[in-house]
Amino acid sequence: MTARNKLAASAVFMASTVMLSGCSLDDILAVHVPGKVLEEALDNAALADVLSTGVVAEVECSWNQYVAGAAHHSDEYVPTSGNLTMRNWGQRKIYASDSGYSQGTCGGWGYPMFTPLHTARFQSEDVASRLSGFPAEEVSNLAALQAKVATWGAFPVVAMGEGFCRMAINGGGALTPADVQAEAEQRFSTAISLAQAAGDQTLTMQGMLGRARVRIAKGDFSGALADAGQIPDGFVVEVTRDAAESRRYNYYFERLNAPTGFRAHGSVADNYQNLTIGADGMPTDGDGVKDTRVNVKTDGTQAADFATILYYHDKYNSRSDPLPLVHWHEARMYEAEALAMQGDVAGALGKINGLREAAGLPMVTAAVGAGDIMDLVKEERRRQLFVLGGHRLHDMLRFNVPFLGDPGSIHPDGRDQTGAEYGNLTCFQLPEVEVKGNENISS
């Protein structure tokens, strides 16, 4: 029911009640209902800035919740929560029937994903449509606002294509990850065109970096190189956070990375705790120079499960710490992967060593051949993009990295460090409410 219909239904109910009581309708029907906005009221050019800002806010909130949940579900953390819901997140047990995962909103318990991502996606589409109907003479920065809405609005679709087993958009049929990635690429291409037309270089690069991410996922290495090559060192667009209200908290910190207190629902996994780099620049584990890109530490206290020593990192240290939406480190790693896949070993090593130099870490001087370069790229991604942007979960899915509890992981017998059993979830499932409520999806 639309806001207009809800108000109409309320008015009919009040009218009937007042007629029975013999009171006048005039005063009642004149009462302002706080929090209710009629849909047509949004078709106001004076609200263009407010509407576009709202899109950014919804994307920020959904991205914050998705990337933190993706990290908790990946092998970056082991489960340490004393809360059943949060422990299920770390034990691969959040399935399609979980209402918090599927129907929870921004700021909700756990990591609500499905509804916030679709809310952000829908709002970007809706606002884009409204902006297109506003007269240019009434909105001086109309082209820039259209570019902003299109650019930010493409990122929820990235998450849908990377982390979910399948997806549905606007009540349509079930889409594969490849289908969703193609949709995301199209949205980014539109956004880039709008940003270029508006003369907004920041939005142009933001869109190109988002599209490079999608193109890597699709195996379009030439396209990924073309986009990532436009991104200069130092380029970052952040998702803002603050401690004013729960929907604005940094969920990495709030759920995972607080060094003490009730928020210790996960601990940095054993295979991330002591990463080093050898004398020849090759990645090592405990034998060489400390890899500061994964700066893990502990004060020896136990996590919330009272059984596991808590390990945390230094990337997100408060509820108000921002987190990256896009980061130039990704661009260099996209280039390294694309060059490696095209057989350019020297070029790939050049990108890796550029990131090493920026981090003050030893360069790769070992002989790396064509048969080894992708293994190095994968390991560099694991370290360089640690707890950044949900990349690890997607890498686990596309590179067939064993999930915790599976053979080949640090917990190969199906149980965590406390003996509790893991579930079997890999990608996030399409929620039952969508399957049952969408006539275009059979099962």
VEXTIDO-213657 format. One record per residue (C-alpha): residue number from 1; residue in one letter; x, y, z. Coordinates in Angstrom, 3 decimals. Each point is the difference from the previous one (the first is absolute). Layout:
BEGIN
R   k r        X        Y        Z
R NUM A        X        Y        Z
...
% end
This chain:
BEGIN
R   k r        X        Y        Z
R   1 M    0.000    0.000    0.000
R   2 T    1.386    3.424   -0.904
R   3 A    0.281    2.860    2.471
R   4 R   -2.933    1.658   -1.783
R   5 N   -2.228   -3.085    0.381
R   6 K    0.993   -0.452    3.634
R   7 L   -1.007    3.580    0.766
R   8 A   -3.247   -0.395   -1.896
R   9 A   -0.845   -3.165    1.929
R  10 S    0.761    1.754    3.281
R  11 A   -2.226    2.925   -0.981
R  12 V   -2.922   -2.328   -0.830
R  13 F    0.380   -1.742    3.333
R  14 M    0.080    3.283    1.923
R  15 A   -2.948    1.344   -1.954
R  16 S   -2.094   -3.046    0.821
R  17 T    0.918    0.215    3.654
R  18 V   -0.844    3.695    0.248
R  19 M   -3.305   -0.382   -1.830
R  20 L   -1.055   -2.597    2.528
R  21 S    0.980    2.265    2.888
R  22 G   -1.661    3.082   -1.468
R  23 C    3.231    2.068   -0.070
R  24 S    1.153    2.304   -2.787
R  25 L    2.517   -1.302   -2.556
R  26 D    1.587    3.324   -0.806
R  27 D    2.562    0.170    2.764
R  28 I    0.926   -3.663   -0.166
R  29 L    0.568   -0.062   -3.739
R  30 A    2.131    3.130    0.292
R  31 V    2.386   -1.664    2.458
R  32 H    3.572   -0.443   -1.267
R  33 V    1.219   -3.596    0.231
R  34 P    3.696    0.177    0.913
R  35 G    2.342   -2.254   -1.940
R  36 K   -2.351   -0.404   -2.959
R  37 V    1.019    1.421   -3.366
R  38 L   -2.223   -0.318   -3.026
R  39 E    1.806   -1.383   -3.022
R  40 E   -0.821    2.946   -2.227
R  41 A    1.626    2.346    2.517
R  42 L    3.370   -1.422   -1.070
R  43 D   -0.508    1.254   -3.540
R  44 N    1.350    3.364    1.015
R  45 A    3.131    1.404   -1.610
R  46 A    0.846    1.797    3.235
R  47 L    0.619   -3.420    1.570
R  48 A    2.533   -1.155   -2.603
R  49 D    3.010    0.328    2.321
R  50 V   -1.815   -1.651    2.894
R  51 L   -1.134   -2.931   -2.147
R  52 S    3.474   -0.665   -1.384
R  53 T    1.540    0.248    3.476
R  54 G   -2.533   -2.576    1.163
R  55 V    1.214   -2.422   -2.655
R  56 V    3.593    0.319    1.206
R  57 A   -1.119   -0.581    3.595
R  58 E   -1.875   -3.185   -0.902
R  59 V    2.900   -1.350   -2.062
R  60 E    2.441    0.767    2.810
R  61 C   -2.119   -1.845    2.544
R  62 S   -0.583   -3.065   -2.175
R  63 W    3.668   -0.174   -1.035
R  64 N    1.161    0.274    3.614
R  65 Q   -2.188   -2.922    1.029
R  66 Y    0.789   -2.166   -3.019
R  67 V    3.793    0.285    0.129
R  68 A    0.185   -0.620    3.767
R  69 G   -2.300   -3.014   -0.303
R  70 A    2.008   -1.291   -2.953
R  71 A    3.205    0.272    2.059
R  72 H   -1.561   -1.860    2.938
R  73 H   -1.196   -2.742   -2.350
R  74 S    3.376   -0.300   -1.760
R  75 D    3.189   -1.598    1.346
R  76 E    1.252    3.354    1.330
R  77 Y   -1.654   -0.699    3.367
R  78 V   -0.716   -2.987    2.221
R  79 P   -3.292   -0.005    1.957
R  80 T    0.304    1.141    3.621
R  81 S   -3.417    1.386    0.889
R  82 G   -2.006   -0.855    3.088
R  83 N   -3.171    0.949   -1.913
R  84 L   -1.690   -2.715   -2.076
R  85 T   -0.862    2.229   -2.977
R  86 M    3.473    1.473   -0.231
R  87 R    1.595   -3.410    0.486
R  88 N   -2.097   -1.322   -2.878
R  89 W    1.469    2.733   -2.202
R  90 G    3.500   -1.232    0.750
R  91 Q   -0.942   -3.666   -0.298
R  92 R   -1.542    0.169   -3.482
R  93 K   -3.546   -0.552    1.276
R  94 I   -1.899    3.068   -1.221
R  95 Y   -2.355   -1.554   -2.528
R  96 A   -2.846    1.183   -2.232
R  97 S   -2.521   -0.347    2.825
R  98 D    1.774    2.445    2.331
R  99 S   -2.275    3.017    0.338
R 100 G    2.665    2.365    1.325
R 101 Y    2.263   -0.620   -2.972
R 102 S   -2.800    0.329   -2.529
R 103 Q   -2.413    2.518    1.508
R 104 G    2.065    1.975    2.503
R 105 T    0.581    3.648   -0.758
R 106 C    2.984    2.309    0.319
R 107 G    1.284    0.015    3.551
R 108 G   -1.645   -3.345    0.763
R 109 W    1.449   -2.878    1.978
R 110 G    2.486   -2.247   -1.741
R 111 Y    0.792    1.094   -3.538
R 112 P   -3.293    0.726   -1.788
R 113 M    0.852   -0.041   -3.706
R 114 F   -2.753   -0.850   -2.406
R 115 T   -2.493    2.736    0.879
R 116 P    2.571    2.809    0.467
R 117 L    1.716   -0.808   -3.313
R 118 H   -3.298   -0.010   -1.853
R 119 T   -1.171    3.132    1.810
R 120 A    3.126    1.817   -1.158
R 121 R   -0.335   -1.379   -3.528
R 122 F   -3.683    0.915   -0.276
R 123 Q    0.488    3.448    1.472
R 124 S    2.757    0.770   -2.508
R 125 E   -2.278   -1.066   -2.863
R 126 D   -2.960    1.943    1.366
R 127 V    1.985    3.190    0.606
R 128 A    1.656   -0.268   -3.422
R 129 S   -3.455   -0.113   -1.551
R 130 R   -1.173    3.040    1.972
R 131 L    3.135    1.986   -0.841
R 132 S   -0.549   -0.658   -3.703
R 133 G   -3.354    1.746    0.278
R 134 F    1.306    3.154    1.663
R 135 P    0.530    3.053   -2.229
R 136 A    3.703    0.765   -0.375
R 137 E   -0.651    3.693    0.606
R 138 E   -1.348   -0.835    3.487
R 139 V    2.971   -2.167    1.087
R 140 S    3.318    1.629   -0.788
R 141 N    2.031   -3.147    0.749
R 142 L   -2.424   -2.497   -1.532
R 143 A    2.589   -1.807   -2.147
R 144 A    2.316   -0.469    2.988
R 145 L   -2.831   -1.353    2.157
R 146 Q   -1.033   -2.452   -2.690
R 147 A    3.584   -1.221   -0.243
R 148 K    0.261   -0.385    3.786
R 149 V   -3.208   -1.992    0.291
R 150 A    0.945   -2.304   -2.881
R 151 T    3.549   -0.580    1.253
R 152 W   -0.809   -0.726    3.624
R 153 G   -3.085   -1.987   -0.973
R 154 A    2.027   -2.550   -1.953
R 155 F    1.931   -1.248    3.041
R 156 P   -2.825   -1.970    1.666
R 157 V   -0.238   -1.972   -3.255
R 158 V    3.722   -0.813    0.311
R 159 A   -0.653   -1.609    3.383
R 160 M   -2.984   -1.897   -1.387
R 161 G    2.136   -1.438   -2.802
R 162 E    2.994   -0.921    2.142
R 163 G   -1.380   -1.390    3.242
R 164 F   -3.326   -1.626   -0.906
R 165 C   -0.662   -3.382   -1.611
R 166 R   -2.805    1.532   -2.060
R 167 M   -1.991    3.208    0.043
R 168 A   -3.303    1.527   -1.073
R 169 I   -0.481    3.662   -0.881
R 170 N   -3.359    1.798   -0.065
R 171 G   -1.975   -3.238    0.169
R 172 G    1.693   -1.518   -3.021
R 173 G    1.233   -3.551   -0.446
R 174 A    3.014   -1.507    1.699
R 175 L    3.306    1.447   -1.206
R 176 T    3.374   -1.706    0.150
R 177 P    3.025    1.868    1.377
R 178 A    1.155    0.481   -3.598
R 179 D   -3.382    1.533   -0.884
R 180 V    0.240    2.425    2.915
R 181 Q    3.595    0.918   -0.821
R 182 A   -1.070    0.828   -3.555
R 183 E   -2.748    2.202    1.448
R 184 A    2.517    1.736    2.265
R 185 E    2.354    0.637   -2.919
R 186 Q   -2.798    1.589   -2.002
R 187 R   -0.926    2.248    2.924
R 188 F    3.605    1.092    0.459
R 189 S    0.355    0.757   -3.708
R 190 T   -3.063    2.234    0.178
R 191 A    1.333    1.665    3.145
R 192 I    3.411    0.647   -1.562
R 193 S   -1.616    1.657   -3.012
R 194 L   -2.082    2.227    2.273
R 195 A    3.011    0.908    2.140
R 196 Q    2.101    0.861   -3.046
R 197 A   -2.812    2.133   -1.402
R 198 A   -0.226    1.807    3.351
R 199 G    3.767    0.518    0.052
R 200 D    0.321   -1.796    3.352
R 201 Q    3.375   -1.749    0.036
R 202 T   -0.453   -1.547    3.453
R 203 L   -3.269   -1.677   -0.935
R 204 T    1.502   -1.085   -3.319
R 205 M    2.873   -1.780    1.757
R 206 Q   -2.344   -1.422    2.638
R 207 G   -2.110   -1.518   -2.763
R 208 M    3.037   -1.292   -1.892
R 209 L    1.372   -1.701    3.097
R 210 G   -3.376   -1.594    0.649
R 211 R   -0.192   -1.168   -3.603
R 212 A    3.560   -1.376    0.147
R 213 R   -1.108   -2.123    2.958
R 214 V   -2.907   -1.384   -1.991
R 215 R    2.119   -0.589   -3.093
R 216 I    2.553   -2.015    1.989
R 217 A   -2.857   -2.157    1.280
R 218 K   -1.201   -0.515   -3.571
R 219 G    3.482   -0.859   -1.297
R 220 D    0.163    3.112   -2.193
R 221 F    3.664    0.669    0.673
R 222 S    0.550    2.550   -2.764
R 223 G   -3.004    1.977    1.208
R 224 A    1.138   -0.196    3.622
R 225 L    3.461    1.258   -0.964
R 226 A   -1.492    2.905   -1.922
R 227 D   -2.096    1.109    2.973
R 228 A    2.457   -0.698    2.815
R 229 G    2.758    1.765   -1.910
R 230 Q   -1.944    3.260    0.329
R 231 I    0.174   -0.096    3.797
R 232 P    2.921    1.908    1.560
R 233 D    1.813   -1.122    3.129
R 234 G   -1.680    1.454    3.055
R 235 F   -3.538    0.044   -1.392
R 236 V   -2.568   -1.035    2.636
R 237 V   -3.748    0.531    0.398
R 238 E   -1.181   -0.709    3.526
R 239 V   -3.232   -1.153    1.599
R 240 T   -0.477    2.420    2.887
R 241 R   -0.879   -1.301    3.472
R 242 D   -0.675    1.528    3.417
R 243 A   -1.044   -0.984    3.501
R 244 A   -3.244    1.987    0.102
R 245 E   -2.380   -2.870   -0.760
R 246 S    0.210   -3.731   -0.681
R 247 R   -0.642    0.200   -3.741
R 248 R    3.070    2.221   -0.281
R 249 Y    2.379   -2.218    2.002
R 250 N    3.002   -1.522   -1.718
R 251 Y   -1.090   -3.647    0.056
R 252 Y    3.532   -1.346   -0.365
R 253 F    0.775    1.599    3.362
R 254 E   -3.375   -0.424    1.650
R 255 R   -0.322   -3.707   -0.776
R 256 L    3.573   -1.226   -0.375
R 257 N    2.919    2.224    0.808
R 258 A   -0.542    1.498    3.440
R 259 P    3.010   -1.190    2.022
R 260 T   -2.078   -0.478    3.146
R 261 G   -3.642   -0.252    0.979
R 262 F   -3.143   -1.653   -1.291
R 263 R    0.694    0.708   -3.674
R 264 A    2.665   -2.725   -0.380
R 265 H   -2.126   -2.182   -2.285
R 266 G    3.008   -1.072   -2.056
R 267 S    3.751   -0.242    0.349
R 268 V    2.474    0.413   -2.856
R 269 A    0.669   -3.515   -1.258
R 270 D    3.219   -1.850    0.815
R 271 N    1.304    0.130   -3.571
R 272 Y   -0.094    3.821    0.045
R 273 Q    1.671    0.533    3.366
R 274 N    3.687   -0.218   -0.867
R 275 L    0.436    0.817   -3.672
R 276 T    3.506    0.943   -1.095
R 277 I    2.090    0.552   -3.134
R 278 G    3.229   -1.857   -0.699
R 279 A    3.352    1.402   -1.073
R 280 D   -0.867   -0.619   -3.655
R 281 G   -3.320    1.800    0.349
R 282 M   -2.112   -3.145   -0.077
R 283 P   -2.897   -0.304    2.475
R 284 T    0.815   -2.025    3.104
R 285 D   -1.700   -0.869    3.276
R 286 G    2.104    0.921    3.017
R 287 D    3.401    0.034   -1.703
R 288 G    1.044    3.431   -1.190
R 289 V   -1.053    3.639    0.143
R 290 K   -3.415    0.620    1.569
R 291 D   -2.641    0.689   -2.644
R 292 T   -1.507    3.211    1.332
R 293 R   -2.920   -0.175   -2.418
R 294 V   -1.485   -2.592    2.359
R 295 N    0.993    1.525    3.321
R 296 V   -1.579   -2.427    2.443
R 297 K    0.440    0.328    3.748
R 298 T   -1.287   -1.299    3.321
R 299 D    0.174    0.942    3.650
R 300 G   -0.618   -3.593    1.013
R 301 T   -3.605    0.421    1.102
R 302 Q   -2.701   -2.481   -0.893
R 303 A   -2.716    0.674   -2.521
R 304 A   -3.701   -0.134    0.841
R 305 D   -0.045   -3.813   -0.170
R 306 F    2.392   -0.110    3.004
R 307 A    2.015   -2.630   -1.852
R 308 T    1.943    1.776   -2.757
R 309 I    2.765    2.583    0.328
R 310 L   -1.202    3.115   -1.797
R 311 Y    2.059    1.312   -2.930
R 312 Y   -0.906    3.256   -1.737
R 313 H    1.505    2.418   -2.518
R 314 D    0.655    3.722   -0.307
R 315 K   -2.153    0.989   -2.984
R 316 Y   -3.275    0.863    1.754
R 317 N    0.345    1.187    3.573
R 318 S   -3.282    1.727    0.831
R 319 R   -3.648    0.176   -0.986
R 320 S    0.728    3.183   -1.925
R 321 D    2.936   -1.211   -2.100
R 322 P   -0.793    0.247   -3.736
R 323 L    0.526   -2.974   -2.286
R 324 P    0.858   -0.117   -3.704
R 325 L   -2.594   -0.255   -2.730
R 326 V    2.792   -0.021   -2.589
R 327 H    3.757    0.109    0.588
R 328 W    2.965    0.397   -2.307
R 329 H    1.531   -3.177    1.446
R 330 E   -2.770   -1.911   -1.788
R 331 A    0.880    1.655   -3.288
R 332 R    3.613   -1.152    0.190
R 333 M   -1.094   -3.531    0.914
R 334 Y   -2.477   -0.092   -2.898
R 335 E    2.846    1.007   -2.288
R 336 A    2.303   -2.655    1.491
R 337 E   -2.620   -2.708   -0.466
R 338 A   -0.908    1.062   -3.523
R 339 L    3.654    0.166   -1.073
R 340 A    0.725   -3.392    1.577
R 341 M   -2.964   -1.562   -1.792
R 342 Q    1.265    1.472   -3.275
R 343 G    3.456   -1.506    0.555
R 344 D    1.796    3.236    0.887
R 345 V    1.892   -1.196    3.080
R 346 A    2.341    3.003    0.151
R 347 G   -2.923    2.407   -0.237
R 348 A   -1.883   -1.780    2.789
R 349 L    3.090    0.022    2.235
R 350 G    0.421    3.709   -0.681
R 351 K   -3.490    0.704    1.374
R 352 I    0.614   -2.199    3.049
R 353 N    3.337    1.645    0.715
R 354 G   -1.533    3.447   -0.353
R 355 L   -2.405   -0.843    2.819
R 356 R    2.830   -1.542    2.023
R 357 E    2.043    3.191   -0.367
R 358 A   -2.930    2.151    1.110
R 359 A   -0.365   -2.179    3.103
R 360 G    3.722    0.051    0.774
R 361 L    0.306   -3.757   -0.537
R 362 P    2.676   -2.061   -1.811
R 363 M   -0.336   -0.304   -3.774
R 364 V   -0.433   -3.341   -1.714
R 365 T    3.459   -0.919   -1.321
R 366 A   -0.530   -3.746   -0.279
R 367 A   -0.367   -1.548   -3.424
R 368 V   -3.730   -0.339   -0.652
R 369 G   -1.106   -1.829   -3.114
R 370 A   -3.217   -0.113   -1.975
R 371 G   -1.121   -3.056    1.956
R 372 D    0.402    1.724    3.357
R 373 I   -1.090    3.577   -0.563
R 374 M   -3.723   -0.523    0.654
R 375 D    0.740   -1.740    3.301
R 376 L    1.975    3.075    1.012
R 377 V   -2.806    2.312   -1.172
R 378 K   -2.561   -1.921    2.075
R 379 E    2.171    0.162    3.104
R 380 E    0.680    3.705   -0.518
R 381 R   -3.740    0.618   -0.310
R 382 R   -0.563   -1.876    3.267
R 383 R    2.433    2.315    1.751
R 384 Q   -0.395    3.288   -1.846
R 385 L   -3.809   -0.066    0.130
R 386 F   -0.355   -1.444    3.503
R 387 V   -3.366    1.087    1.540
R 388 L   -0.478    2.430   -2.875
R 389 G   -3.126    0.125   -2.130
R 390 G   -1.185   -3.624    0.262
R 391 H    2.697   -1.143   -2.424
R 392 R    1.054   -3.089    1.929
R 393 L   -3.410   -1.689   -0.137
R 394 H   -0.191    0.545   -3.747
R 395 D    3.550   -1.318   -0.451
R 396 M   -0.880   -3.115    1.978
R 397 L   -2.966   -0.625   -2.281
R 398 R    1.729    0.673   -3.315
R 399 F    3.330   -1.669    0.864
R 400 N   -1.584   -2.965    1.849
R 401 V    1.770    0.783    3.272
R 402 P   -1.133   -2.415    2.754
R 403 F   -2.394    1.521    2.508
R 404 L    0.574   -0.523    3.707
R 405 G   -1.108   -3.505    0.887
R 406 D    0.862   -1.404   -3.438
R 407 P    3.033   -2.163   -0.816
R 408 G    2.955    2.239   -0.798
R 409 S   -1.045    2.748    2.440
R 410 I    1.508    0.613    3.441
R 411 H   -2.988   -1.924    1.411
R 412 P   -0.098   -2.975   -2.398
R 413 D   -2.132   -2.348    2.104
R 414 G   -3.212    2.022   -0.123
R 415 R    0.338    1.470    3.503
R 416 D    1.276    3.317    1.296
R 417 Q    2.682    0.559    2.642
R 418 T   -2.529   -0.721    2.793
R 419 G   -1.283   -3.212   -1.572
R 420 A   -3.257    1.549   -1.284
R 421 E   -1.197   -1.208   -3.391
R 422 Y    0.063    2.190   -3.101
R 423 G   -2.880    0.279   -2.458
R 424 N    0.424   -0.335   -3.770
R 425 L   -0.838    3.489   -1.282
R 426 T    2.347    1.496   -2.593
R 427 C   -1.719    2.754   -2.022
R 428 F   -2.966    1.755    1.597
R 429 Q   -3.342   -1.530   -0.905
R 430 L   -2.999    1.682   -1.575
R 431 P   -2.338    0.449    2.988
R 432 E   -3.078   -2.174    0.338
R 433 V   -2.231    3.079    0.167
R 434 E    1.167    0.986   -3.486
R 435 V   -0.410   -3.509   -1.396
R 436 K   -3.509   -0.398    1.443
R 437 G   -1.120    3.522   -0.849
R 438 N    1.402    0.223   -3.529
R 439 E   -2.244   -1.657   -2.585
R 440 N    2.896   -0.059   -2.487
R 441 I    2.101   -2.325    2.180
R 442 S   -1.185   -3.592    0.202
R 443 S    2.246   -1.258    2.793
% end
